[in-house]
Amino acid sequence: MSSQPPRDRYLRNSVATNAGIGADRTSINGNNNSSHAGSLPEDIPGVDKMLSDAMKDMSTNERDKAYEEIHGVAEIVHETDDLIVRSVSQLKECLHGISVKPAFDLAWKQNQDYVTDHDFCLMFLRADCFDAAKAAARMVQFLEVKLSIWGEDKLTTRITMSDFGPSGVKALHTIKSMQACPYRDRAGRLIVVSIDKDHQEHIQNDPDDAYLDGRVFWYFAMSLVADDEETQKKGLVFIAYALGLEVADGIREFFWLHTRIGIALPVRVGAFHYCMDKLAVQPIIQLMAFGMDRKILSRMRLFVGECDRNLVEYAFV
């Protein structure tokens, strides 16, 4: 019997499969009679246990780095021309070593320049602190998720508002639920805020809005990261306000889709703060935590009640 934790085994067969390391890819675009968010996991451990396990399984050095990043005092990688050239070369070697990567292979056939573009590769390396193997896995997963939500014809193109088609006006309304603050934290990191109650209102009457909201999340995040070298280097802080959120129909699928998209994006999340006014939303937090990798999970903090006063401790409110 495998000694691998159940959560990790599930991720290898669902979310992390998109990095070419597991079973068949789970669709998240509604094809093959599946939901937009793919199959939801069952028998999920408690949030406290997942957070505890994430920290427990890390080395002392890794835990120190997690605490430093959460509080905005971590050092960023010192980039040199030699490091960049060597890392890009290693990234390409690692990509070649991943045997199962259907979306990447399709992108390669469509447009090699897209997947080998220097700036494109550099985004993924920066997101994983120049760990070429992790950056390669993230890029493969990124293309898998992009293929799932945007389709083959958009796989090797930059997504713009025109790609939303007739849904463009609704997309503009949805995008108001997520905003980048006009200031950065003391580490120079971008602060992104999401109002989860607004997301719920968008999808309450039309399940397809969850899919649109996922596309908007993709577009919003990539528009922040793609041309912002400072954010690529320093990462970002994500704050989600779940005040007034209800665990209603469709909301779990929505958050599972967002989690799958989020872990594939080429950006480092230095801290993830989730603010709620009641413990009833814990099933949603539980689902999101289950879908996160250990690095993000170790940087997640939960607040109940007076969230802003608690966030002061982290020196950006």
C-alpha positions in Angstrom: 0.0 0.0 0.0 1.2 3.5 -0.9 2.4 5.6 2.1 1.5 8.7 0.2 -1.2 10.8 2.0 -4.7 10.5 0.5 -4.8 14.2 -0.4 -1.6 13.8 -2.4 -2.8 10.7 -4.1 -6.0 12.5 -5.1 -4.1 15.5 -6.4 -1.9 13.3 -8.5 -5.0 11.9 -10.1 -6.8 15.2 -10.5 -5.2 18.6 -10.2 -1.6 17.6 -10.5 -2.3 15.2 -13.3 -2.2 18.3 -15.5 1.5 18.4 -15.0 1.8 15.1 -16.7 2.4 12.9 -13.6 -0.8 11.0 -13.2 -3.9 9.4 -14.7 -6.3 10.8 -17.3 -6.8 14.5 -17.3 -10.0 15.7 -15.6 -12.1 18.0 -17.8 -13.2 21.3 -16.2 -15.0 22.7 -19.2 -18.2 20.7 -19.1 -17.2 18.2 -21.8 -17.9 14.5 -21.5 -20.9 15.2 -19.2 -18.6 16.5 -16.5 -19.1 19.7 -14.5 -17.2 22.9 -15.3 -15.0 22.3 -12.2 -14.4 18.6 -12.8 -15.2 15.9 -10.3 -15.3 17.2 -6.7 -13.2 15.2 -4.2 -14.7 13.3 -1.4 -13.6 12.3 2.1 -11.6 15.5 2.5 -9.5 15.9 5.8 -10.3 18.8 8.1 -8.8 22.2 7.4 -6.8 22.3 10.6 -5.2 18.9 9.9 -4.3 19.9 6.3 -2.7 23.2 7.5 -0.9 21.3 10.3 0.3 18.6 8.0 1.6 21.1 5.4 3.8 22.7 8.1 4.8 19.4 9.7 6.1 17.9 6.4 8.3 20.9 5.7 11.9 21.2 6.8 12.9 23.9 9.4 14.3 26.0 6.6 11.1 25.7 4.5 9.0 26.6 7.5 11.2 29.7 8.2 10.7 30.8 4.6 7.0 30.3 4.8 6.8 32.5 7.9 9.0 35.1 6.3 6.9 35.3 3.2 3.7 35.5 5.1 5.0 38.5 7.0 6.7 40.1 4.0 10.3 39.9 5.1 11.6 37.1 2.8 14.4 37.8 0.4 13.7 37.4 -3.3 16.0 35.5 -5.7 18.9 37.6 -6.9 18.7 37.3 -10.7 21.8 37.3 -12.8 22.2 36.7 -16.5 23.9 33.4 -15.8 21.1 32.2 -13.5 18.5 33.1 -16.1 20.2 31.4 -19.1 21.1 28.3 -17.1 17.6 28.0 -15.6 15.8 28.5 -18.9 17.9 25.7 -20.4 17.2 23.5 -17.4 13.4 24.2 -17.7 13.4 23.0 -21.3 15.3 19.8 -20.3 12.7 19.2 -17.6 9.8 19.8 -20.0 11.4 17.2 -22.4 11.5 14.8 -19.5 7.8 14.9 -18.8 6.3 12.1 -20.9 2.6 12.8 -20.5 1.8 16.4 -21.4 -1.0 16.5 -24.1 -1.7 20.2 -23.9 1.9 21.2 -24.0 2.4 18.9 -27.0 -0.5 20.4 -28.8 0.8 23.9 -28.0 4.2 22.9 -29.4 2.6 21.8 -32.7 0.5 25.0 -32.9 3.2 27.5 -32.1 6.6 26.6 -30.8 7.5 30.2 -30.3 4.8 30.6 -27.7 6.0 27.9 -25.4 9.7 28.7 -25.9 9.4 32.4 -25.6 12.0 33.7 -23.1 9.6 35.9 -21.1 7.0 33.2 -21.0 9.5 30.7 -19.6 10.8 33.3 -17.1 7.4 33.8 -15.6 7.2 30.2 -14.5 10.8 30.1 -13.2 10.1 33.2 -11.1 6.9 31.7 -9.8 8.9 28.7 -8.4 12.0 30.6 -7.3 14.0 29.2 -10.3 13.4 25.5 -9.5 13.3 24.3 -13.1 11.5 21.0 -12.4 8.7 22.7 -10.5 8.5 25.4 -13.1 8.2 22.8 -15.9 5.4 21.0 -14.0 3.6 24.3 -13.5 3.8 25.2 -17.2 2.4 21.9 -18.3 -0.4 22.3 -15.8 -1.0 25.8 -16.9 -1.5 24.7 -20.5 -3.8 21.9 -19.5 -6.0 24.2 -17.6 -5.9 26.8 -20.3 -6.9 24.2 -22.9 -9.8 23.1 -20.6 -11.3 26.5 -20.1 -10.4 28.3 -23.4 -10.2 25.5 -26.0 -7.6 24.6 -28.6 -8.0 27.8 -30.7 -6.9 30.0 -27.7 -4.2 27.7 -26.4 -1.2 29.6 -27.8 -2.7 33.1 -27.9 -2.8 35.8 -25.3 -6.4 36.1 -23.9 -8.0 39.5 -24.4 -11.5 40.9 -23.6 -12.5 40.2 -27.1 -12.2 36.5 -26.4 -15.2 36.7 -24.1 -17.4 37.3 -27.1 -21.1 38.1 -26.3 -20.4 37.5 -22.6 -18.0 40.5 -22.5 -20.4 42.8 -20.7 -21.2 40.2 -18.1 -17.5 39.5 -17.8 -16.8 43.2 -17.1 -19.3 43.1 -14.3 -17.9 39.9 -12.8 -14.3 41.3 -12.8 -15.4 43.9 -10.3 -15.4 41.1 -7.7 -11.6 41.0 -7.9 -9.4 44.1 -7.5 -5.7 44.8 -7.2 -5.0 47.4 -4.5 -3.4 50.7 -5.6 -0.6 50.1 -3.1 1.8 47.2 -2.3 2.8 45.6 1.0 6.1 46.4 2.7 7.8 43.7 0.6 6.6 45.4 -2.6 4.1 42.6 -3.3 0.9 43.2 -5.2 -2.2 42.9 -3.0 -5.2 41.3 -4.7 -8.7 41.3 -3.0 -11.6 39.1 -3.9 -15.2 39.6 -2.6 -16.5 36.0 -2.6 -20.1 37.1 -1.8 -20.2 38.9 -5.2 -19.0 35.8 -7.0 -21.9 33.9 -5.4 -24.4 36.4 -6.6 -23.1 36.0 -10.2 -23.6 32.3 -10.3 -26.7 31.9 -8.1 -29.2 32.0 -11.0 -27.1 30.7 -13.9 -24.6 27.8 -13.3 -22.8 28.8 -16.6 -21.7 32.0 -14.8 -19.3 29.9 -12.7 -17.6 28.9 -15.9 -17.5 32.6 -17.1 -16.2 33.6 -13.6 -13.4 31.1 -14.0 -12.4 32.6 -17.3 -12.5 36.1 -15.8 -10.3 34.9 -13.0 -7.8 33.6 -15.5 -7.9 36.8 -17.6 -7.6 39.0 -14.5 -4.7 37.2 -13.0 -2.7 37.0 -16.2 -3.3 40.6 -17.0 -1.7 41.5 -13.6 1.3 39.2 -14.0 2.2 38.9 -17.7 3.8 42.4 -18.1 4.6 43.2 -14.5 8.2 42.1 -13.8 8.0 43.3 -10.2 5.1 41.1 -9.4 6.7 38.1 -11.1 9.8 38.6 -9.0 8.1 39.4 -5.6 4.9 37.5 -5.9 1.5 38.7 -4.5 -0.7 38.6 -1.5 -4.2 37.3 -1.9 -7.0 38.3 0.5 -10.5 36.8 0.1 -13.4 38.2 2.0 -16.2 35.6 2.5 -18.4 37.9 4.6 -22.0 36.9 4.0 -21.1 33.9 1.9 -23.5 31.0 1.9 -22.8 27.4 1.0 -25.4 27.3 -1.7 -25.8 25.1 -4.9 -22.9 25.5 -7.3 -20.6 27.3 -4.9 -18.4 24.4 -4.2 -17.9 23.7 -7.9 -17.0 27.3 -8.4 -14.3 27.3 -5.7 -12.9 24.0 -6.9 -12.6 25.5 -10.4 -10.9 28.6 -9.1 -8.5 26.6 -7.0 -7.4 24.5 -10.0 -6.9 27.6 -12.0 -5.0 29.4 -9.2 -2.4 26.7 -8.7 -1.6 26.6 -12.4 -0.9 30.3 -12.8 2.7 31.5 -13.2 2.7 33.6 -10.0 4.0 33.0 -6.5 1.4 33.5 -3.7 3.4 34.7 -0.7 0.4 34.8 1.6 -3.2 33.8 1.3 -5.6 35.3 3.9 -9.2 34.1 4.0 -11.6 36.3 6.1 -15.0 35.0 7.1 -17.7 36.0 9.5 -19.0 32.5 10.3 -17.6 29.0 10.5 -20.4 27.7 8.2 -18.3 28.3 5.2 -15.6 25.9 6.4 -16.6 23.2 3.8 -15.6 25.7 1.1 -12.3 26.5 2.8 -11.8 22.7 3.2 -12.3 22.2 -0.5 -9.9 25.0 -1.5 -7.2 23.8 1.0 -7.5 20.3 -0.4 -6.7 21.5 -3.9 -3.7 23.6 -2.9 -0.1 22.4 -3.0 1.8 22.4 0.3 3.6 25.6 -0.5 0.5 27.7 -0.8 -1.2 25.8 2.1 1.6 26.7 4.4 1.1 30.3 3.6 -2.7 30.3 4.2 -4.2 32.0 7.3 -7.9 32.0 8.3 -9.6 34.8 10.2 -13.1 34.8 11.7 -14.7 38.1 12.9 -12.7 41.3 12.8 -10.6 40.5 9.8 -9.0 43.9 9.2 -7.7 44.1 12.7 -6.1 40.7 12.4 -4.6 41.6 9.1 -2.7 44.5 10.6 -0.2 42.0 12.0 0.9 41.3 8.4 1.8 44.9 7.8 -0.3 45.7 4.7 -3.6 47.0 6.0 
